[in-house]
Amino acid sequence: MNIPVKGKISIDELIHPKVEAEISFILSEELEGPDITGEQVMEKTEWILPALEIIDSRYQNFKFKIPDVIADSTSASRVVLGN
């Protein structure tokens, strides 16, 4: 799934990919629980990176129900973390 910076993605391996710009938080340790605050996240953040998430799905136009997308690995396909 992880593509290095300046790496190549073969479009032939994907069905109909889309790209989402993301912000990645690299944490020093895992956070658990439903009531985590932004302050707690920032306390455990080592650094923040830009990222591109390449999503893909076998469902036409990404039309699916929640159980379907969970069973289909949530449309996750590739990710590129910036420097």
ChimeraX attribute file (.defattr): number of C-alpha atoms within 10 A of each C-alpha:
attribute: neighborCount
match mode: 1-to-1
recipient: residues
	/A:1	10
	/A:2	11
	/A:3	13
	/A:4	13
	/A:5	12
	/A:6	8
	/A:7	8
	/A:8	8
	/A:9	13
	/A:10	6
	/A:11	9
	/A:12	7
	/A:13	8
	/A:14	16
	/A:15	13
	/A:16	15
	/A:17	18
	/A:18	14
	/A:19	12
	/A:20	10
	/A:21	11
	/A:22	14
	/A:23	13
	/A:24	15
	/A:25	16
	/A:26	14
	/A:27	15
	/A:28	12
	/A:29	10
	/A:30	8
	/A:31	11
	/A:32	7
	/A:33	6
	/A:34	6
	/A:35	7
	/A:36	10
	/A:37	10
	/A:38	8
	/A:39	9
	/A:40	11
	/A:41	17
	/A:42	13
	/A:43	11
	/A:44	15
	/A:45	15
	/A:46	12
	/A:47	11
	/A:48	15
	/A:49	12
	/A:50	13
	/A:51	18
	/A:52	17
	/A:53	20
	/A:54	19
	/A:55	19
	/A:56	20
	/A:57	21
	/A:58	15
	/A:59	14
	/A:60	9
	/A:61	8
	/A:62	15
	/A:63	11
	/A:64	14
	/A:65	8
	/A:66	10
	/A:67	9
	/A:68	13
	/A:69	17
	/A:70	12
	/A:71	9
	/A:72	15
	/A:73	11
	/A:74	14
	/A:75	19
	/A:76	16
	/A:77	16
	/A:78	17
	/A:79	19
	/A:80	20
	/A:81	17
	/A:82	14
	/A:83	9
